[in-house]
Amino acid sequence: MPKKQELDEETLALIAWCTEVEGYFVAAGATMNEAQDYIEEEIEWLTDLFYDGMTPEQAAKEALSDS
């Protein structure tokens, strides 16, 4: 059985950040699946926003304004 890979702190922070973004999408009317699909499709752009220091709320507003 393969050994379970542990994620580093930075990756865990990005995952938590995306989870918060997802919550804003759902609050704006998206389904959980729609929010998750969008995040998967736009992960590179969202990762850039994360490293640029945007809050999850700012990132969600940016994404929703482009829709």
C-alpha positions in Angstrom: 0.0 0.0 0.0 1.5 3.4 -1.0 2.4 5.7 1.8 0.0 8.6 2.2 1.6 11.9 1.0 1.5 14.8 3.5 0.8 18.3 2.2 3.0 21.2 3.2 1.7 24.2 5.1 1.5 26.4 2.0 -0.6 23.9 0.1 -2.9 23.4 3.1 -3.3 27.2 3.4 -4.2 27.4 -0.3 -6.8 24.6 0.1 -8.3 26.4 3.1 -8.4 29.7 1.1 -10.1 28.0 -1.8 -12.7 26.5 0.6 -13.5 30.0 1.8 -13.8 31.3 -1.8 -16.2 28.4 -2.5 -18.4 29.5 0.4 -18.7 33.0 -1.1 -19.7 31.5 -4.4 -22.4 29.4 -2.7 -23.6 32.4 -0.8 -23.9 34.3 -4.1 -26.2 31.5 -5.5 -23.9 28.9 -7.0 -24.4 25.2 -6.1 -21.6 23.5 -4.3 -20.8 21.5 -7.5 -20.8 24.7 -9.6 -18.4 26.4 -7.1 -16.1 23.4 -7.0 -16.1 23.0 -10.8 -15.2 26.7 -11.2 -12.4 26.5 -8.7 -11.0 23.4 -10.5 -11.2 25.1 -13.9 -9.6 28.4 -12.6 -7.2 27.0 -10.1 -4.1 28.6 -11.7 -5.7 32.1 -11.7 -7.0 31.6 -8.2 -3.6 30.5 -7.0 -2.1 33.7 -8.4 -4.7 35.7 -6.5 -3.8 33.7 -3.3 -0.1 34.5 -3.7 -1.0 38.2 -4.6 -2.5 38.4 -1.1 -6.2 38.7 -2.0 -8.6 37.6 0.7 -11.1 34.9 -0.3 -13.9 37.5 -0.3 -11.9 39.7 -2.7 -11.1 36.8 -5.0 -14.8 35.7 -5.1 -15.9 39.2 -5.9 -13.3 39.4 -8.7 -14.4 36.1 -10.1 -18.1 37.0 -9.8 -17.6 40.3 -11.5 -16.0 38.5 -14.5 -18.9 36.1 -14.9 
